[in-house]
Amino acid sequence: MEQIFKRKIYQQLLEWKETENGRTAILVEGARRVGKSTIVEQFAMQEYKSYILIDFNKAGKNVIELWDNLMDINRIFLLLQQIYKTTLYERNSVIIFDEVQKCPLARQAIKYLVQDGRYDYIETGSLISIHKNTKNITIPSEEDRITMYPMDYEEFCWALGDMATMPLLKQQYENRISLGDDIARMKMRDLRLYMLIGGMPQAVNTYLETNNLSLVDKTKRGIIQLYLEDFQKIDTTGNAERLFKNIPSQLSGNVSRYQPYTVVGQQSEAKMGELLQDLEQSKTTLFCYHCTDPNVGMSLNKDTGKYKMYLADTGLFVTLCFWDKSYTENVIYDKLLSDKLEANLGYLYENLVAQMLATAGNELFYYTFPKDDKHNYEIDFLLSRGNKLVPIEVKSSGYKTHKSLDVFCEKYSSRVGNRILLYTKDYQKNGATIYLPIYMTPLI
């Protein structure tokens, strides 16, 4: 039985309901299977007297055609109540447009429905079809948007019945306390479980029901296959699918950026731009852009032609890394879980950090600068906090040397606040460098 997990986005929906009071609709965007429909329906059940959920994947012709003519909104409301056998109450009911990209005219109607003011409206949309299907409609300005990601590490802990870990880690982080290597090893083992399973509710549910990582992997493969089929629908050449599947190999190649032309061959600049936009808008991926001038206004110095690409879910990333096998053998999972991770698989941690930073609300940037004629220094991630930069280097091993971090902080000393090395051991401070265990990433 599919469980309903506690999700942080519920609070965002509550804040929208209380502050907007019907003045806007809200669109919950996100990749397929992140739990949009589940959390929205749970919210409707708990926060309203009644609700109607229109699933446009299943809606009949009689529902689809309602939005062709908005001259008589009263008739639309009467028919909806008849079709869904639900009474709507003024200012105490919500109508959900689930998978709204399947019916663009319904999304366009939001403008007039919100102006009518009787009910609240929540939309959900998956993948890039929500953008593809808006070419011939007017996007309502009365629409707020929030992005739903896979479950973050704290939500994963909640799903496992652990409500204490993140509040305690926050105390440790704020007070800069070292708890010892034994505790750190235990916490890293917990984090690696999240790294392997990921935050897709269906995968977490499989783990809780079966405690079998091979079955979890099978669930994740099914989700990835859905994504690949979606990419095939919007790009029949297969190039979008190839770009997606090659994310692990591009990261493992230790190159300073994703090199799309090595994956799909020569393409026009316009076509490549469209493919990359599709991948970014799909919410299945995370783009980390190169910053040309590391400063607090990094968005002003974004190099859109130079980027790294990560998967938006760490569990799916692990499965995609071993996509060439018919299934990911439990021995691989056991090896990763017990920290027998080969050094050349450190990019698993890099993808995990990217996800944790993005889910915490950070736009992703990195920075490279010349070391000599053939080599570069690289800062894995750059954050801005106040009027200072926070450079971050990720290490799965060999943490005692961090030349890139040192040289960067010397070069831009006036711009740097905290300098952080994320690694697999306990909190410590060495000179100006803060060594943080990777499980503290969301707290930075």
Beta strands, then each sheet from edge to edge (+ up, - down):
strand 1: 25-30
strand 2: 50-55
strand 3: 93-98
strand 4: 120-126
strand 5: 143-147
strand 6: 285-291
strand 7: 302-311
strand 8: 365-370
strand 9: 376-379
strand 10: 381-385
strand 11: 388-394
strand 12: 419-423
strand 13: 428-430
strand 14: 433-437
sheet 1: 2+ 3+ 4+ 1+ 5+
sheet 2: 7+ 6- 8- 9+
sheet 3: 10+ 11- 12- 14- 13+
end
